Amino acid sequence: MVQITILTQDGKATAIDAAPGTRLLDIVQAAGLPMEGTCGGAMACSTCHVVLGEADFDRFPAPSEEEDDLLDITCGVSETSRLACQLVITDAHDGLKVMLPAEVRSLLF
């Protein structure tokens, strides 16, 4: 198992044990944390936006052009923003810290 820490908008840190090969979107939602993921991971909505620390950002392959395009229209985006549906966790991600952004555009509410 890989340990990931999720920091929510209110500053609460939640440690999660995740199985390698699992998408970050699925991990966060299974933990009951506030992540919408309206499109179910089809990379069509950007409601699974997360912010990674600079060192953690470099631990993943570069985002695709399609992901970059979606991030361009995402609220509260930063230089280390990614879509959780595009981040597959591996053993190399043990100790990963992920921040849920303060500003989120919900398509359901």
Phi, psi and omega in degrees: 000153180246134178266130179234140175249127178253126176257118182276173183302330181272007177088001179285134178258130178238121177271134183230136170267124185237146177278132174305144181094357181264141176287143179301323177306311182294323180296312182295315180295320179296333178279357179077020180273157187285088174221120187287299182059049186308319185276002178072019178096013181275006182054054181231004186221331181072016178277006174248027180300132174227162176240129179256154170293159184303315180294321180289326178303319182284353179276355179247156172300154179301148177294150177287168177299322179296318178295316177302319179298317178293321179296331178299335181250017183264140177291141172065026182290148176230178181295339181248026177283145175215168172261126184298335179291345182258000183253108178264126184280136175235175177302331180292348182263010178302132181089004180303139174241129184233133178252131172278130186294151179293326182253123182227136175261111181268135177267351182261336187243000000 
